[in-house]
Amino acid sequence: MAFCSTAEAKEDEKDVITIVINKTNIPDKPHRMPLRHNISAWYDTLENAIYMESSMSDEVEVYITSNNEVLHYSPTINTVFYLPSNNGTYMIEIYSKSWSAYGILEL
């Protein structure tokens, strides 16, 4: 089962691409995630960076991958990832104990 989170760009920034985060259950784990978590993720074209914000308190791990290679890791959801290139496909992967989520950024 997949859940979709609303990801909204900052209204005062024009050079921003919104990234939609989709949530899924982890098999064989109890599902305790509310229907919606507010996870905001956006790509800043001027800084070539992915920004992520959330008010949730779940323990999570966040990975940025490209071509099956891990480029970045963060033990918190509130973070900034600077990308090595301004083109390509980047996958955002978020893991907690009972749910996971992903987003795709195609530049």
Phi and psi restraints in degrees (value plus and minus 20) as a CYANA .aco file:
   2 ALA   PHI    -133.4   -93.4
   2 ALA   PSI     124.4   164.4
   3 PHE   PHI    -142.3  -102.3
   3 PHE   PSI     126.7   166.7
   4 CYS   PHI    -131.5   -91.5
   4 CYS   PSI     116.3   156.3
   5 SER   PHI    -124.5   -84.5
   5 SER   PSI     126.8   166.8
   6 THR   PHI    -100.7   -60.7
   6 THR   PSI     106.4   146.4
   7 ALA   PHI    -140.8  -100.8
   7 ALA   PSI      95.4   135.4
   8 GLU   PHI    -137.9   -97.9
   8 GLU   PSI     119.4   159.4
   9 ALA   PHI     -98.2   -58.2
   9 ALA   PSI     135.9   175.9
  10 LYS   PHI     -85.9   -45.9
  10 LYS   PSI     112.9   152.9
  11 GLU   PHI     -86.1   -46.1
  11 GLU   PSI     -48.5    -8.5
  12 ASP   PHI    -106.7   -66.7
  12 ASP   PSI     -19.7    20.3
  13 GLU   PHI    -130.0   -90.0
  13 GLU   PSI     108.7   148.7
  14 LYS   PHI    -114.4   -74.4
  14 LYS   PSI     -46.4    -6.4
  15 ASP   PHI    -118.4   -78.4
  15 ASP   PSI      34.9    74.9
  16 VAL   PHI    -150.1  -110.1
  16 VAL   PSI     119.6   159.6
  17 ILE   PHI    -135.3   -95.3
  17 ILE   PSI     104.4   144.4
  18 THR   PHI     -96.4   -56.4
  18 THR   PSI     118.8   158.8
  19 ILE   PHI    -133.0   -93.0
  19 ILE   PSI     104.4   144.4
  20 VAL   PHI    -104.3   -64.3
  20 VAL   PSI     109.6   149.6
  21 ILE   PHI    -122.8   -82.8
  21 ILE   PSI     104.8   144.8
  22 ASN   PHI    -126.8   -86.8
  22 ASN   PSI     111.7   151.7
  23 LYS   PHI    -124.4   -84.4
  23 LYS   PSI     127.1   167.1
  24 THR   PHI    -158.3  -118.3
  24 THR   PSI     137.4   177.4
  25 ASN   PHI     -99.5   -59.5
  25 ASN   PSI     131.5   171.5
  26 ILE   PHI    -113.3   -73.3
  26 ILE   PSI     105.5   145.5
  27 PRO   PHI     -77.5   -37.5
  27 PRO   PSI     127.7   167.7
  28 ASP   PHI      44.7    84.7
  28 ASP   PSI      -1.5    38.5
  29 LYS   PHI    -143.2  -103.2
  29 LYS   PSI     124.3   164.3
  30 PRO   PHI     -84.3   -44.3
  30 PRO   PSI     120.3   160.3
  31 HIS   PHI    -115.2   -75.2
  31 HIS   PSI      86.3   126.3
  32 ARG   PHI    -135.7   -95.7
  32 ARG   PSI     -13.7    26.3
  33 MET   PHI     -98.7   -58.7
  33 MET   PSI     114.4   154.4
  34 PRO   PHI     -80.5   -40.5
  34 PRO   PSI     142.9   182.9
  35 LEU   PHI     -74.1   -34.1
  35 LEU   PSI     -56.1   -16.1
  36 ARG   PHI    -153.4  -113.4
  36 ARG   PSI     116.7   156.7
  37 HIS   PHI    -136.4   -96.4
  37 HIS   PSI     117.5   157.5
  38 ASN   PHI    -106.7   -66.7
  38 ASN   PSI      79.1   119.1
  39 ILE   PHI    -134.5   -94.5
  39 ILE   PSI      96.5   136.5
  40 SER   PHI    -120.3   -80.3
  40 SER   PSI     111.1   151.1
  41 ALA   PHI    -158.6  -118.6
  41 ALA   PSI     112.4   152.4
  42 TRP   PHI    -169.7  -129.7
  42 TRP   PSI     135.5   175.5
  43 TYR   PHI    -127.1   -87.1
  43 TYR   PSI     105.9   145.9
  44 ASP   PHI    -115.8   -75.8
  44 ASP   PSI      93.6   133.6
  45 THR   PHI     -88.6   -48.6
  45 THR   PSI     -49.2    -9.2
  46 LEU   PHI     -93.9   -53.9
  46 LEU   PSI     -55.5   -15.5
  47 GLU   PHI    -117.9   -77.9
  47 GLU   PSI     -26.2    13.8
  48 ASN   PHI      33.1    73.1
  48 ASN   PSI      30.9    70.9
  49 ALA   PHI    -159.4  -119.4
  49 ALA   PSI     128.4   168.4
  50 ILE   PHI    -120.2   -80.2
  50 ILE   PSI     106.0   146.0
  51 TYR   PHI    -127.2   -87.2
  51 TYR   PSI     119.2   159.2
  52 MET   PHI    -153.6  -113.6
  52 MET   PSI     118.4   158.4
  53 GLU   PHI    -162.7  -122.7
  53 GLU   PSI     125.6   165.6
  54 SER   PHI    -182.1  -142.1
  54 SER   PSI     130.5   170.5
  55 SER   PHI    -115.4   -75.4
  55 SER   PSI     -19.9    20.1
  56 MET   PHI     -89.2   -49.2
  56 MET   PSI     133.6   173.6
  57 SER   PHI    -126.1   -86.1
  57 SER   PSI     -16.3    23.7
  58 ASP   PHI     -80.6   -40.6
  58 ASP   PSI     125.0   165.0
  59 GLU   PHI     -97.5   -57.5
  59 GLU   PSI     105.1   145.1
  60 VAL   PHI    -156.6  -116.6
  60 VAL   PSI     143.8   183.8
  61 GLU   PHI    -145.8  -105.8
  61 GLU   PSI     116.8   156.8
  62 VAL   PHI    -140.8  -100.8
  62 VAL   PSI     112.4   152.4
  63 TYR   PHI    -144.8  -104.8
  63 TYR   PSI     123.9   163.9
  64 ILE   PHI    -133.3   -93.3
  64 ILE   PSI     103.3   143.3
  65 THR   PHI    -145.2  -105.2
  65 THR   PSI     136.5   176.5
  66 SER   PHI    -170.6  -130.6
  66 SER   PSI     110.5   150.5
  67 ASN   PHI      33.5    73.5
  67 ASN   PSI      24.2    64.2
  68 ASN   PHI      40.3    80.3
  68 ASN   PSI       3.4    43.4
  69 GLU   PHI    -138.8   -98.8
  69 GLU   PSI     110.2   150.2
  70 VAL   PHI     -95.7   -55.7
  70 VAL   PSI     100.4   140.4
  71 LEU   PHI    -116.3   -76.3
  71 LEU   PSI     -56.1   -16.1
  72 HIS   PHI    -166.2  -126.2
  72 HIS   PSI     134.8   174.8
  73 TYR   PHI    -161.1  -121.1
  73 TYR   PSI     123.8   163.8
  74 SER   PHI    -163.2  -123.2
  74 SER   PSI     116.9   156.9
  75 PRO   PHI    -103.8   -63.8
  75 PRO   PSI     -16.4    23.6
  76 THR   PHI    -153.1  -113.1
  76 THR   PSI     136.9   176.9
  77 ILE   PHI    -103.0   -63.0
  77 ILE   PSI     -46.3    -6.3
  78 ASN   PHI    -106.5   -66.5
  78 ASN   PSI      77.0   117.0
  79 THR   PHI    -177.2  -137.2
  79 THR   PSI     151.4   191.4
  80 VAL   PHI    -149.0  -109.0
  80 VAL   PSI     113.7   153.7
  81 PHE   PHI    -137.7   -97.7
  81 PHE   PSI     100.7   140.7
  82 TYR   PHI    -110.5   -70.5
  82 TYR   PSI     106.0   146.0
  83 LEU   PHI    -107.0   -67.0
  83 LEU   PSI     129.9   169.9
  84 PRO   PHI     -95.5   -55.5
  84 PRO   PSI     -38.6     1.4
  85 SER   PHI    -167.2  -127.2
  85 SER   PSI     134.1   174.1
  86 ASN   PHI    -116.3   -76.3
  86 ASN   PSI       2.7    42.7
  87 ASN   PHI    -164.5  -124.5
  87 ASN   PSI     141.6   181.6
  88 GLY   PHI      96.8   136.8
  88 GLY   PSI    -196.6  -156.6
  89 THR   PHI    -135.0   -95.0
  89 THR   PSI     108.0   148.0
  90 TYR   PHI    -141.7  -101.7
  90 TYR   PSI     114.7   154.7
  91 MET   PHI    -127.9   -87.9
  91 MET   PSI     109.8   149.8
  92 ILE   PHI    -119.3   -79.3
  92 ILE   PSI     103.5   143.5
  93 GLU   PHI    -141.8  -101.8
  93 GLU   PSI     106.9   146.9
  94 ILE   PHI    -141.6  -101.6
  94 ILE   PSI     108.7   148.7
  95 TYR   PHI    -146.3  -106.3
  95 TYR   PSI     114.1   154.1
  96 SER   PHI    -143.2  -103.2
  96 SER   PSI    -193.7  -153.7
  97 LYS   PHI     -90.9   -50.9
  97 LYS   PSI     -49.0    -9.0
  98 SER   PHI    -142.6  -102.6
  98 SER   PSI     -21.7    18.3
  99 TRP   PHI    -172.9  -132.9
  99 TRP   PSI     143.9   183.9
 100 SER   PHI    -158.6  -118.6
 100 SER   PSI     143.8   183.8
 101 ALA   PHI    -169.1  -129.1
 101 ALA   PSI     138.4   178.4
 102 TYR   PHI    -169.0  -129.0
 102 TYR   PSI     139.1   179.1
 103 GLY   PHI    -167.4  -127.4
 103 GLY   PSI     132.6   172.6
 104 ILE   PHI    -144.1  -104.1
 104 ILE   PSI     112.7   152.7
 105 LEU   PHI    -138.3   -98.3
 105 LEU   PSI      97.2   137.2
 106 GLU   PHI    -129.5   -89.5
 106 GLU   PSI      98.5   138.5
